Amino acid sequence: ETLCAANDGLRSVFAVGAAAAFPSAAAADGRDEGAGETVIRCASDDHAKRSAAHVAQQLLRGTERRYDRLPLLGATLFGHPGSERRLSWRFCGAPLGQAIVVGKDLALAAVLWVHEGLLRGIMLEGGSDGQAAALRAAVLSRPKANPYALRGMSLLGNVQAALTLVGVSGASEPPPKSLPELPVRPPASTGLLEGAPQLDSADGGGQGQG
């Protein structure tokens, strides 16, 4: 029931740190009936900190609360010297099921894993620092995810719509670098497009990325 216990005689022996294996319901694929979780090893500083904090609480409070961590990885140490673009990625959950890639721009792209109609994992390239909490909350809730709808968002390159579809709040796409100015009405000298519907500037916004 605790983080790491070989048998009843080792209930007070724990394993903590980035390399320690742990049970995770989030990583279970459902093939083992009744198991509900699987033991995984996912080395990261997030796991190192959370496992140590969990064991400290167990020892101080004398409880046996289960440690069920959601795998969370990320890196922000990418980019080129002198470039204004900072590349970063975050992964949360488990890579189970269909992998659906949305977006082609490194400024914002996502991979969503759908298993048996539920969201099981998300990898986000780019985006804001505050989106890590939103990814964790979305994967923990295991929302229903329609792979056909997500593939539609993939064809459109609409990362924002795909993230919203699976319940990731606070995710917004960066504005395009530049957009051509669309005329409100055709030039009077040409006489073209007379009577045609006028383009509104709001309709010309770039929802997709690629």
C-alpha positions in Angstrom: 0.0 0.0 0.0 3.0 2.3 0.5 5.4 3.6 -2.1 7.7 0.6 -2.1 7.1 -2.4 0.2 8.4 -5.9 -0.7 6.4 -7.6 2.0 4.9 -7.1 5.5 8.3 -7.2 7.0 9.6 -4.2 5.0 6.7 -1.8 5.5 9.0 0.8 6.9 11.4 0.6 3.9 10.8 3.1 1.1 12.5 3.9 -2.2 12.5 7.5 -3.3 14.3 9.5 -6.0 14.1 9.9 -9.7 14.9 6.3 -10.5 12.5 4.7 -8.1 9.7 2.6 -9.6 6.2 3.3 -8.4 2.6 2.2 -9.0 0.6 4.4 -11.4 -3.1 4.1 -12.2 -2.6 6.7 -14.9 -0.2 4.4 -16.8 -2.4 1.3 -16.6 -3.6 0.1 -19.9 -6.6 -1.9 -18.6 -5.4 -5.3 -20.0 -4.9 -6.7 -16.5 -8.5 -7.0 -15.1 -8.8 -5.9 -11.5 -5.2 -4.5 -11.4 -6.2 -0.8 -12.0 -2.6 0.3 -12.0 0.9 -0.7 -13.2 4.4 -0.3 -11.8 6.5 2.0 -13.9 9.8 3.9 -13.8 9.7 7.4 -15.1 12.8 9.3 -14.0 12.3 13.0 -13.4 12.9 15.7 -10.9 9.1 16.0 -10.3 9.0 12.4 -9.2 12.1 12.7 -7.0 10.5 15.7 -5.1 7.1 14.2 -4.8 8.2 10.7 -3.7 10.5 12.2 -1.0 7.6 14.5 0.2 5.2 11.5 0.2 7.6 9.3 2.3 8.2 12.2 4.8 4.5 12.5 5.3 4.1 8.8 5.7 6.8 8.7 8.4 5.7 11.8 10.3 1.9 11.0 10.2 2.1 7.2 10.4 -0.4 6.9 7.5 -0.4 4.5 4.6 -1.7 6.8 1.9 -1.1 5.4 -1.6 1.4 7.1 -3.8 -0.1 7.3 -7.3 1.9 9.8 -9.3 1.0 11.1 -12.8 4.1 11.0 -14.9 5.2 14.6 -15.7 8.3 15.5 -17.8 9.5 18.7 -19.4 12.4 20.7 -20.7 13.0 24.3 -21.5 16.7 24.2 -22.4 16.2 24.2 -26.1 16.8 27.0 -28.7 19.7 28.8 -30.5 22.0 31.5 -29.1 20.8 34.9 -30.2 17.3 33.6 -31.2 14.2 35.1 -29.6 12.4 31.8 -29.9 12.6 29.5 -26.8 11.7 25.9 -27.5 10.2 23.9 -24.7 8.1 20.8 -24.3 6.0 19.2 -21.5 4.6 15.6 -21.3 2.0 14.5 -18.9 0.3 11.1 -18.5 1.1 7.9 -20.4 1.7 7.3 -24.1 -1.1 4.8 -24.5 -3.4 4.3 -27.5 -3.6 6.4 -30.6 -1.1 9.3 -30.9 -2.7 12.3 -32.6 -0.4 15.2 -33.7 -1.8 18.7 -33.9 0.1 21.6 -35.3 3.3 21.9 -37.2 4.8 25.1 -35.8 7.4 24.6 -33.1 5.9 27.6 -31.3 2.9 25.6 -30.4 2.2 21.9 -31.3 0.7 19.0 -29.4 0.5 15.2 -29.3 -2.6 13.7 -27.7 -2.8 10.0 -26.7 -6.3 8.5 -26.7 -7.0 5.0 -25.3 -10.4 3.4 -25.3 -12.1 6.8 -25.9 -10.3 8.5 -23.0 -7.4 11.0 -22.9 -4.4 9.3 -21.4 -1.4 11.6 -22.2 -0.5 15.0 -23.7 2.8 16.3 -25.0 2.9 20.1 -25.6 5.6 21.8 -27.6 5.8 25.5 -26.7 3.0 27.3 -24.9 3.1 29.1 -21.6 4.7 28.0 -18.3 1.3 27.9 -16.6 0.0 25.2 -18.9 1.7 22.4 -17.0 -1.0 22.5 -14.3 -3.7 22.5 -16.9 -2.2 19.4 -18.6 -2.0 17.5 -15.3 -5.6 18.4 -14.4 -6.9 17.3 -17.8 -5.1 14.0 -17.8 -6.1 13.2 -14.2 -9.8 13.7 -15.1 -9.5 11.3 -18.0 -12.0 13.2 -20.2 -13.7 11.5 -23.1 -11.8 12.2 -26.3 -13.1 11.7 -29.8 -10.2 10.7 -32.0 -12.1 11.6 -35.1 -12.7 15.1 -33.9 -9.1 15.5 -32.8 -7.9 14.3 -36.2 -10.1 17.0 -37.7 -8.3 19.5 -35.6 -5.1 18.0 -36.7 -5.9 18.5 -40.3 -6.8 22.2 -39.6 -3.7 22.6 -37.5 -5.8 24.1 -34.7 -4.0 23.3 -31.5 -6.1 25.6 -29.4 -9.3 23.8 -30.4 -7.8 20.4 -29.8 -6.7 21.3 -26.3 -10.0 22.9 -25.5 -11.7 19.7 -26.7 -10.0 17.6 -24.0 -10.4 20.2 -21.3 -7.1 22.0 -21.2 -7.9 25.5 -20.1 -5.6 28.5 -20.2 -4.0 27.3 -23.5 -3.8 30.0 -26.1 -1.9 30.1 -29.3 0.7 32.8 -29.8 -0.3 35.5 -32.3 1.0 35.0 -35.9 4.1 36.9 -36.7 2.3 38.9 -39.5 -1.0 38.8 -41.2 -1.8 40.6 -44.5 -4.3 43.4 -44.2 -7.5 42.5 -45.8 -9.5 45.3 -47.5 -12.9 46.1 -46.1 -14.2 46.7 -49.6 -12.6 46.2 -53.1 -10.9 49.2 -54.7 -13.4 51.5 -56.4 -11.3 51.8 -59.5 -11.6 48.1 -60.4 -15.3 47.5 -60.2 -14.6 43.9 -59.2 -16.5 42.0 -56.6 -19.4 44.4 -56.7 -22.2 43.1 -54.4 -19.9 40.4 -53.0 -20.0 39.8 -49.2 -17.5 42.1 -47.4 -14.6 40.5 -45.5 -14.5 41.3 -41.9 -11.1 41.6 -40.3 -12.1 39.2 -37.5 -12.8 36.5 -40.1 -9.2 36.7 -41.5 -7.5 35.7 -38.2 -5.2 32.7 -38.4 -6.8 30.1 -36.2 -4.5 27.3 -37.3 -0.8 26.9 -37.3 0.2 25.3 -40.6 
